[in-house]
Amino acid sequence: MYAPERQQEILRLARESGRVDVLSLAEEFQVTSETVRRDLKALDRAGLLRRVHGGAIPVGRLDFEPDLAERESTAADEKDAIARAALAELPAGGSVIIDAGTTAARLAGLLPLECELTVVTHALPVAARLADHPGISLHLVGGRVRHRTRAAVDAWALRAYAEINADVVFLATNGFSVDDGLTTPDLAEAAVKRATVGAARRVVLLADSGKFGRRHFARFGDLADVDVLITDTGLAPEDALAIEGAGIRTVRA
């Protein structure tokens, strides 16, 4: 079976079952797992499938939201590079909001011991990384905790952010593009993200290149709301130029 034929069959299976996994496909087609991953990558680039940890799902499922463990292991090297680059955007002795997201949590884990900051977060993974940091004055925003993201949402969180004026927010997103803006699957989470943008003077978006062009159910802002985008080198140069043309400084780490 030629690669295009195999990829067409993979797409059919994904649309029928809602998801395909690498190991099952390798067994089905009697090829290596690496061959299947190349097929999934090609289908992802064509906009026909969306790669997730261990496999792929068909595009168009705007309600899909991988769990925390799955997101932690997706694009791990790229997220590490983005988090390291984000350190350059920290204010000197100021205040920051760190949003809920796996890349944002990596940033929290990289804050140097000599760093002295006021940090506000509604994300339990971020708070756990900073609770023992000697130089951080940590403020944990409360609310209903979403199990999928370990983030506080709803009225308590919104009220807290309405009282905050931070120097920088390090923002996370599930999808971003020039046309569709910033999107995430959950409306409650989108509302809190929107509130964090309004609670900071500068917005630094931390988003790996795999999220570019993704569109989810809940929209929480325009790309123009972002001052700095930190992404990875997987973002195509022409896409980076389009984003910079919208007035957003873009760092490809």
Secondary structure as UniProt FT lines:
FT   HELIX           3..17
FT   STRAND          20..21
FT   HELIX           22..29
FT   HELIX           33..45
FT   TURN            46..47
FT   STRAND          49..52
FT   TURN            53..54
FT   STRAND          55..58
FT   TURN            59..60
FT   TURN            62..63
FT   HELIX           68..73
FT   TURN            74..75
FT   HELIX           76..86
FT   HELIX           87..89
FT   STRAND          95..98
FT   HELIX           102..110
FT   TURN            113..114
FT   STRAND          117..121
FT   HELIX           124..130
FT   TURN            131..132
FT   TURN            134..135
FT   STRAND          136..140
FT   STRAND          144..146
FT   TURN            147..150
FT   STRAND          151..153
FT   HELIX           155..162
FT   STRAND          166..171
FT   STRAND          175..177
FT   TURN            178..180
FT   STRAND          181..184
FT   HELIX           187..198
FT   STRAND          200..206
FT   HELIX           209..211
FT   STRAND          218..221
FT   HELIX           223..225
FT   STRAND          228..231
FT   TURN            233..234
FT   HELIX           237..245
FT   TURN            246..247
FT   STRAND          249..252
//
